[in-house]
Amino acid sequence: MSRSFLPFLGMLNRRTLRIKIMQSLFAYEQCKEAEYLLSQDYIDTFFQPDLNSMKVQDKSLLKGQRSTALQRFEKAFKGEAVPEATDPRVGQAVDESLEQYKKHTKKDFDFFRKNIVSDVEKISGYYHRLLNLIPALATIAAQDKKVKTSHFTDHPFVIALRNNEELRKETLRRGGSWDQRMDVVKSWWKDCVKTDAEVLKYLALETPDTEAGKGFMKHLIRKVILGETAINSFFEEDDLRWAEDHEIVKSLADKTLKSLDEDAKTIELQKLSLDWDEDKNFIEKLFAATTKLEPYYHELIASNTKNWEVDRLPLTDQIILLMAMAELTTFPNIPVKVTINEYIELAKQYSTPKSRQFINGILDVIAKELKATGRIKKSGRGLIDNK
């Protein structure tokens, strides 16, 4: 992949967005499968004998109606033409089950589309919470009479964080203060920070220089707060996507530390995205485009997988391929090679070695076919590497 298109560490990038979209699409497809089964259950229940009725129930008739209704539902679900039902009850059961499916899947679609944006926005909250934790730990450290903690409590980074007006405003707006959780912070100071060998070594120095001070703070962030400790476990339990968000938050914190002006005791708060409106549009557009692909695109996958040993592609692989096709045909400003390379990377990270090999081979074939049929149209920046 061209170096110019590699993700920018410490800032929201399109690969992170693609991962979050993929995860939401996976959950959405699972919900659709569950709603499909519930619709079938609805038909089954519709034709169960009414035990409260005084009339004799014709079980054979009900069984036949149920079978017919399920067959009609299956055809209608696949988009096949279904003539009007001769039995009104059969028609009613099928219509109601289909309506139920559409209603619930629409609700799921809206939920997941909004939830991706919400999940991404939460990353800023975790970044601010991490920054707020550092002066909170320093406050607890100042109360500890058993260890000399002045190198920590008077650290320029701690002072800069406490005095940063932007961080204070963001904390008031989004939350992220530790004021109500100082008992937890106290336990972390005792069990995670105070027991760390590198921390104790720094605190014992007579007069630490600038490099020692920055090295200590970097270690505190990377190894103590975001390392294999109870503190990191706290964030992990609070954020289902912490595996991806962790690296972004860590890089944002690293950049904040690098921005420290020791003389002025100021820092520059980092932005998660250079253009959040554009990134949000990418999320919503790609999620919607992937879910609304025409049958042609599903058939394109099927026609290019029939010679493979895998009879049935894993759901993750299907989603990766569908997302790639949606991106290729929906975003004229993204070069074809960039899209293909990005989804190969997703396959490497989230699929089996066999799947990775398959996706690597099939995406080039699919892209050529989409270009040949005129479904891929690129312009502007999208023309780069598009030969």
ABEGO torsion letter per residue (X at the ends): XBAAABBBBGBBBAAAAAAAAAAAAAAAAAAAAAAAAAAAAAAAAAABBBAABABBBBAAAAAAAAAAAAAAAAAAAAGBBBBBBABAAAAAAAAAAAAAAAAAAAAAAAAAAAAAAAAAAAAAAAAAAAAAAAAAAAAAAAABAABBAAAAAABAAAAAAAABAAAAAAAAAAEGBAAAAAAAAAAAAAAAAAABAAAAAAAABABBBAAAAAAAAAAAAAAAAABBBAAAAAAAAABAAAAAAAAAAAAAAAAAAAABBAAAGBBBBBBABABAAAAAAAAAAAAAAAAABBAAAAAAAAAAAAABABABBBAAAAAAAAAAAAAAAABAABBAAAAAAAAAAAAAAABBAAAAAAAAAAAAAAAAAAAAAGABBBBEAAABGAX
